[in-house]
Amino acid sequence: MNFLRKVLAIVEKDIAAELHTKEVVSAMLVFSALASLIFSFALDLRGDVAEAAAPGVLWTTIAFAGTLGLSRSMAREEQTGCIDGLLLAPVDRTAIFLGKALGNVIFMAIVEIFLLPLFSVFFDVALLRPQVLLVLSLGTLGYAAVGTLLATIAVNTRAREVMLPVLLLPLAVPVLIGAVQATSGLLEGATLNQVSGWIRILVVYDLVILAVSLLTFDYVVQE
């Protein structure tokens, strides 16, 4: 319970900082809205074509908006010296990672809550269904976890805005492919059992990334 309180305290700190500055979620929302609008007009998708393309466009938008948010979130910690305060506090490093990752999941979820109805309107597809939300949750968790770890590495480099996508996108390929394929299958009328292979990939990816991140975050954040 004490460990959980420390994790939640870090999450509350991130939420309070975001409510004060509004720089992470607002940037992600603007990017997502513009990307959705551009894709909807540029591709001019209708009917079955829209249903086939919507999952890829959706997860592309989520991935790039998430990368933008992850970069800004860690940059804010470094610029304000907050990360040094967390390292000096009597808090386990795994609690710091889980708190930061959970905060990033919440920020991405806020953007997705805004994005799903927008995509449903632009592409005329039914994204607001429990099965799609399950895939969205698993994909977001894995992307935020690996992104939090790599954003911590990239924040101390000179070109962190360039370095994070270079590091993150190749490692996030499995979760993005699994999420796109599972979402695509569900939109085409498949059941959860029929896309269970892709969902298992998402679950395994999430577990492996969380385990690796928890084991390496102490070394990464000190370096």
C-alpha positions as CSV (number, residue, x, y, z in Angstrom):
1,M,0.0,0.0,0.0
2,N,2.9,2.4,0.8
3,F,4.4,1.6,-2.6
4,L,1.1,2.2,-4.3
5,R,0.7,5.6,-2.5
6,K,4.1,6.7,-3.8
7,V,3.1,5.7,-7.4
8,L,-0.2,7.6,-7.1
9,A,1.6,10.6,-5.6
10,I,3.8,10.8,-8.8
11,V,0.8,10.5,-11.0
12,E,-1.0,13.3,-9.0
13,K,2.1,15.5,-9.4
14,D,2.1,15.0,-13.2
15,I,-1.6,15.7,-13.4
16,A,-1.2,18.8,-11.3
17,A,1.7,20.0,-13.5
18,E,-0.4,19.4,-16.6
19,L,-3.4,21.3,-15.2
20,H,-1.0,24.2,-14.5
21,T,0.8,24.3,-17.8
22,K,-1.5,22.5,-20.2
23,E,1.4,21.9,-22.6
24,V,1.3,18.1,-23.0
25,V,-2.3,17.2,-23.6
26,S,-3.1,20.4,-25.5
27,A,-0.3,19.7,-28.0
28,M,-1.4,16.1,-28.4
29,L,-5.0,17.2,-28.9
30,V,-4.1,19.8,-31.5
31,F,-1.9,17.3,-33.4
32,S,-4.5,14.6,-33.3
33,A,-7.3,16.9,-34.6
34,L,-5.2,18.2,-37.4
35,A,-3.9,14.7,-38.4
36,S,-7.5,13.4,-38.4
37,L,-8.7,16.2,-40.5
38,I,-5.9,16.0,-43.0
39,F,-6.2,12.2,-43.4
40,S,-10.0,12.4,-43.8
41,F,-9.7,15.0,-46.7
42,A,-6.5,13.7,-48.3
43,L,-7.6,10.1,-48.5
44,D,-11.3,10.8,-49.2
45,L,-12.2,7.4,-47.8
46,R,-15.7,5.9,-48.0
47,G,-17.4,2.7,-47.2
48,D,-15.3,-0.5,-47.1
49,V,-12.1,1.4,-48.0
50,A,-12.6,3.7,-44.9
51,E,-13.2,0.6,-42.7
52,A,-10.0,-1.0,-44.0
53,A,-7.8,2.2,-43.7
54,A,-9.2,3.6,-40.4
55,P,-7.3,1.3,-38.0
56,G,-3.9,2.2,-39.6
57,V,-4.7,5.9,-39.7
58,L,-6.0,5.8,-36.1
59,W,-2.9,4.1,-34.7
60,T,-0.5,6.2,-36.7
61,T,-2.2,9.3,-35.2
62,I,-2.0,7.8,-31.7
63,A,1.6,6.8,-32.1
64,F,2.8,10.3,-33.2
65,A,0.6,12.1,-30.7
66,G,1.9,9.8,-28.0
67,T,5.5,10.4,-29.0
68,L,4.9,14.2,-28.8
69,G,3.4,13.9,-25.4
70,L,6.1,11.6,-24.1
71,S,8.8,13.9,-25.3
72,R,7.2,17.0,-23.7
73,S,6.4,15.2,-20.4
74,M,10.1,14.2,-19.8
75,A,11.4,17.5,-21.1
76,R,9.3,19.3,-18.5
77,E,10.7,17.2,-15.8
78,E,14.3,17.9,-16.9
79,Q,13.8,21.6,-17.4
80,T,12.2,22.1,-14.0
81,G,14.6,19.9,-12.1
82,C,11.8,17.7,-11.0
83,I,13.5,14.5,-12.0
84,D,16.4,15.3,-9.7
85,G,14.0,15.8,-6.8
86,L,12.4,12.5,-7.5
87,L,15.8,10.8,-7.5
88,L,16.7,12.4,-4.2
89,A,13.4,11.4,-2.6
90,P,13.1,8.2,-0.6
91,V,11.2,6.5,-3.4
92,D,12.0,3.3,-5.2
93,R,13.0,3.8,-8.8
94,T,10.3,1.3,-9.9
95,A,7.7,3.6,-8.3
96,I,9.0,6.5,-10.3
97,F,8.8,4.6,-13.5
98,L,5.3,3.3,-12.8
99,G,4.1,6.7,-11.8
100,K,5.5,8.4,-14.9
101,A,4.2,5.6,-17.2
102,L,0.7,5.7,-15.6
103,G,0.6,9.5,-16.0
104,N,1.5,9.1,-19.7
105,V,-1.2,6.4,-20.1
106,I,-3.8,8.9,-18.6
107,F,-2.6,11.7,-21.0
108,M,-2.9,9.4,-24.0
109,A,-6.3,8.1,-22.9
110,I,-7.6,11.7,-22.7
111,V,-6.5,12.2,-26.3
112,E,-8.0,8.9,-27.4
113,I,-11.4,9.8,-25.7
114,F,-11.4,12.9,-27.9
115,L,-10.0,11.1,-31.0
116,L,-12.4,8.1,-31.2
117,P,-15.6,10.1,-31.8
118,L,-13.7,12.3,-34.3
119,F,-12.6,9.3,-36.3
120,S,-16.1,7.7,-36.1
121,V,-17.4,10.9,-37.8
122,F,-14.7,11.4,-40.3
123,F,-14.4,7.8,-41.4
124,D,-17.9,6.6,-40.6
125,V,-16.7,3.6,-38.7
126,A,-18.0,2.3,-35.3
127,L,-14.9,2.6,-33.0
128,L,-16.8,3.1,-29.8
129,R,-17.3,-0.5,-28.9
130,P,-16.0,-2.5,-25.9
131,Q,-13.7,-4.8,-28.0
132,V,-12.0,-1.9,-29.7
133,L,-11.6,-0.1,-26.3
134,L,-9.9,-3.3,-25.0
135,V,-7.4,-3.3,-27.9
136,L,-6.9,0.4,-27.5
137,S,-6.1,0.0,-23.8
138,L,-3.6,-2.8,-24.3
139,G,-1.9,-0.9,-27.2
140,T,-1.7,2.3,-25.2
141,L,-0.3,0.6,-22.1
142,G,2.6,-1.0,-24.1
143,Y,3.3,2.2,-26.1
144,A,3.4,4.4,-23.0
145,A,5.6,1.9,-21.1
146,V,8.3,1.6,-23.7
147,G,7.9,5.3,-24.5
148,T,8.5,6.3,-20.9
149,L,11.7,4.3,-20.6
150,L,13.1,5.6,-23.9
151,A,12.0,9.2,-23.2
152,T,14.1,9.0,-20.0
153,I,17.1,8.0,-22.2
154,A,16.5,10.6,-24.8
155,V,15.8,13.5,-22.5
156,N,19.5,14.0,-21.7
157,T,20.6,14.0,-25.3
158,R,21.1,17.2,-27.4
159,A,18.5,16.2,-30.1
160,R,15.9,14.6,-27.8
161,E,13.0,15.6,-30.1
162,V,14.7,13.6,-32.9
163,M,16.2,10.8,-30.7
164,L,12.9,9.7,-29.1
165,P,11.1,8.7,-32.4
166,V,14.3,7.1,-33.7
167,L,14.5,4.9,-30.6
168,L,10.8,4.4,-29.9
169,L,9.1,3.6,-33.2
170,P,11.3,0.5,-34.1
171,L,10.7,-0.9,-30.7
172,A,7.0,-0.2,-30.8
173,V,6.5,-1.9,-34.1
174,P,5.1,-5.2,-32.5
175,V,2.5,-3.4,-30.4
176,L,1.5,-1.1,-33.3
177,I,1.1,-4.1,-35.8
178,G,-0.8,-6.1,-33.2
179,A,-3.1,-3.2,-32.4
180,V,-3.8,-2.3,-36.1
181,Q,-4.5,-5.9,-37.0
182,A,-6.8,-6.5,-34.0
183,T,-8.7,-3.3,-34.6
184,S,-9.0,-4.0,-38.3
185,G,-10.4,-7.5,-37.6
186,L,-12.9,-6.1,-35.1
187,L,-14.1,-3.4,-37.5
188,E,-14.6,-6.1,-40.2
189,G,-17.0,-8.0,-37.8
190,A,-14.6,-10.5,-36.2
191,T,-15.1,-11.6,-32.6
192,L,-12.5,-11.4,-29.8
193,N,-11.8,-15.1,-30.2
194,Q,-11.0,-14.6,-33.9
195,V,-8.4,-11.8,-33.1
196,S,-7.2,-13.5,-29.9
197,G,-3.8,-14.1,-31.5
198,W,-3.1,-10.4,-32.0
199,I,-4.5,-9.6,-28.5
200,R,-2.1,-12.2,-27.0
201,I,0.8,-10.5,-28.8
202,L,-0.3,-7.2,-27.2
203,V,-0.5,-8.8,-23.7
204,V,2.9,-10.5,-24.0
205,Y,4.4,-7.3,-25.3
206,D,3.0,-5.3,-22.4
207,L,4.3,-7.8,-19.9
208,V,7.8,-8.0,-21.4
209,I,8.2,-4.3,-21.8
210,L,7.0,-3.6,-18.2
211,A,9.4,-6.3,-16.9
212,V,12.4,-4.9,-18.9
213,S,11.5,-1.3,-17.9
214,L,11.3,-2.1,-14.2
215,L,14.6,-3.9,-14.3
216,T,16.5,-1.3,-16.3
217,F,14.9,2.0,-15.2
218,D,17.2,2.5,-12.2
219,Y,20.3,2.3,-14.4
220,V,18.7,4.5,-17.2
221,V,17.5,7.3,-14.9
222,Q,20.9,7.5,-13.2
223,E,22.8,7.7,-16.5
